Amino acid sequence: MSFLQITMEEPAVDQAAAVAQANADAPVEKTMTIMELAFSGGIAGNTIMALLFLMSIITVYLFVERLMAIKKANKLDPQFMNNIRDHVANGKIQSAIQLCERTDTPVSRMIQKGITRIGKPLQDISASIENQGKLEIQRLETNLSLLATMAGGAPMMGFLGTVVGMIMSFKQMANAGGQVQVDMLAEGIYIAMITTVAGLIVGIFAYFGYNYLVGNVSSVIHKMEASTTDFLDLLDEPA
């Protein structure tokens, strides 16, 4: 390699080194994880986020627990009422009661209550089944009111974080006088935005979950009413 080639290559090497050094000195943009972003709002923001996180856990637990219980209550053998009809028509009252105990659903418990009252006036049998039905509906709706509370309370908690964040931002502006900088307002803005989003997410999930469960409960109640009517019609048939 000649002296001229070495001289011509040196500026290119120096230029590449300068570019590499400039890239090394350039500030690296830091990316924040979701958890870091959620809990970057100071003590006030972290407290509200912790409450919202707890509410989200309660919401998910209530939804899953109620969903499983309601789906179990909604399962009923299509031949259940036919079997009950056969047992009652043949005078096998004890067999009908055992069938209800094995089935173990709101419908079967209501029918079982009616079977144990066979021999009494039809009005008394209907009243006992109706009372049992009220108990079954109450069991199905257990904790649904709490889920509805989460649907309304979570957004309100998020809006509380919004107000707290804005107060903090205005306080920083007042303390800074005429020297207001964006980074001074960052903590308050984080609280205002993140808590609002978190509260709305929890509230929306709880709201849709509540309405979905209420729809399933209505389906179970419809089956209970239909089965009760069939059973009373059976007892009202002429011997």
Backbone hydrogen bonds, N-H to C=O, Kabsch-Sander energy under -0.5 kcal/mol:
donor,donor_aa,acceptor,acceptor_aa,energy
6,I,2,S,-1.8
7,T,3,F,-2.1
8,M,4,L,-1.8
9,E,5,Q,-1.7
10,E,6,I,-1.4
12,A,8,M,-0.6
13,V,9,E,-1.9
14,D,10,E,-2.6
15,Q,11,P,-2.4
16,A,12,A,-2.2
17,A,13,V,-2.2
18,A,14,D,-2.1
19,V,15,Q,-2.2
20,A,16,A,-2.2
21,Q,17,A,-2.4
22,A,18,A,-2.3
23,N,19,V,-2.2
24,A,20,A,-1.9
25,D,21,Q,-2.1
26,A,22,A,-1.1
29,E,27,P,-0.5
37,L,33,T,-2.5
38,A,34,I,-2.6
39,F,35,M,-2.1
40,S,37,L,-1.0
45,G,41,G,-1.2
46,N,42,G,-2.7
47,T,43,I,-2.3
48,I,44,A,-2.0
49,M,45,G,-2.6
50,A,46,N,-2.4
51,L,47,T,-2.0
52,L,48,I,-2.3
53,F,49,M,-2.4
54,L,50,A,-2.2
55,M,51,L,-2.4
56,S,52,L,-2.2
57,I,53,F,-1.8
58,I,54,L,-2.3
59,T,55,M,-2.5
60,V,56,S,-2.4
61,Y,57,I,-2.5
62,L,58,I,-2.8
63,F,59,T,-2.4
64,V,60,V,-2.5
65,E,61,Y,-2.7
66,R,62,L,-2.5
67,L,63,F,-2.5
68,M,64,V,-2.3
69,A,65,E,-2.0
70,I,66,R,-2.9
71,K,67,L,-2.3
72,K,68,M,-2.0
73,A,69,A,-2.0
74,N,70,I,-1.6
75,K,71,K,-0.6
75,K,72,K,-0.9
76,L,74,N,-0.6
80,F,77,D,-2.3
83,N,79,Q,-2.5
84,I,80,F,-2.4
85,R,81,M,-2.5
86,D,82,N,-2.2
87,H,83,N,-2.5
88,V,84,I,-2.7
89,A,85,R,-2.5
90,N,86,D,-1.8
91,G,88,V,-1.3
92,K,87,H,-2.9
93,I,91,G,-1.6
96,A,92,K,-1.8
97,I,93,I,-2.2
98,Q,94,Q,-2.3
99,L,95,S,-2.0
100,C,96,A,-2.0
101,E,97,I,-2.1
102,R,98,Q,-2.1
103,T,99,L,-1.9
104,D,100,C,-2.3
109,R,105,T,-2.5
110,M,106,P,-2.0
111,I,107,V,-2.5
112,Q,108,S,-2.6
113,K,109,R,-2.0
114,G,110,M,-1.9
115,I,111,I,-2.6
116,T,112,Q,-2.2
117,R,114,G,-0.9
118,I,115,I,-1.6
119,G,120,K,-0.6
120,K,117,R,-2.2
124,D,121,P,-0.6
125,I,121,P,-2.0
126,S,122,L,-2.5
127,A,123,Q,-2.1
128,S,124,D,-2.2
129,I,125,I,-2.2
130,E,126,S,-2.3
131,N,127,A,-2.2
132,Q,128,S,-2.1
133,G,129,I,-2.4
134,K,130,E,-1.9
135,L,131,N,-1.6
136,E,132,Q,-2.2
137,I,133,G,-2.5
138,Q,134,K,-2.0
139,R,135,L,-1.9
140,L,136,E,-2.3
141,E,137,I,-2.1
142,T,139,R,-1.2
144,L,141,E,-1.8
145,S,141,E,-0.6
147,L,143,N,-1.7
148,A,144,L,-2.2
149,T,145,S,-1.8
150,M,146,L,-1.9
151,A,147,L,-1.8
152,G,148,A,-1.5
153,G,149,T,-3.2
154,A,150,M,-2.2
156,M,152,G,-0.9
157,M,153,G,-2.4
158,G,154,A,-2.3
159,F,155,P,-2.6
160,L,156,M,-1.9
161,G,157,M,-1.7
162,T,158,G,-1.7
163,V,159,F,-2.4
164,V,160,L,-2.6
165,G,161,G,-2.6
166,M,162,T,-2.3
167,I,163,V,-2.4
168,M,164,V,-2.3
169,S,165,G,-2.2
170,F,166,M,-2.7
171,K,167,I,-2.2
172,Q,168,M,-2.2
173,M,169,S,-2.2
174,A,170,F,-2.3
175,N,171,K,-2.4
176,A,172,Q,-1.9
177,G,173,M,-1.0
179,Q,176,A,-1.9
184,M,181,Q,-0.8
185,L,181,Q,-0.7
185,L,182,V,-1.3
186,A,183,D,-0.5
189,I,185,L,-2.2
190,Y,186,A,-2.7
191,I,187,E,-2.3
192,A,188,G,-2.3
193,M,189,I,-2.5
194,I,190,Y,-2.7
195,T,191,I,-1.5
196,T,192,A,-0.8
197,V,193,M,-2.2
198,A,194,I,-2.8
199,G,195,T,-2.6
200,L,196,T,-2.2
201,I,197,V,-2.3
202,V,198,A,-2.3
203,G,199,G,-2.5
204,I,200,L,-2.8
205,F,201,I,-2.2
206,A,202,V,-2.5
207,Y,203,G,-2.4
208,F,204,I,-2.6
209,G,205,F,-2.5
210,Y,206,A,-2.5
211,N,207,Y,-2.1
212,Y,208,F,-2.2
213,L,209,G,-2.3
214,V,210,Y,-2.5
215,G,211,N,-1.9
216,N,212,Y,-1.7
217,V,213,L,-2.5
218,S,214,V,-2.2
219,S,215,G,-1.5
220,V,216,N,-2.0
221,I,217,V,-2.6
222,H,218,S,-2.1
223,K,219,S,-1.8
224,M,220,V,-2.3
225,E,221,I,-2.5
226,A,222,H,-2.4
227,S,223,K,-2.7
228,T,224,M,-2.2
229,T,225,E,-2.2
230,D,226,A,-2.1
231,F,227,S,-2.3
232,L,228,T,-2.5
233,D,229,T,-2.2
234,L,230,D,-1.9
235,L,231,F,-2.0
236,D,232,L,-1.6
237,E,233,D,-0.6
237,E,234,L,-0.8
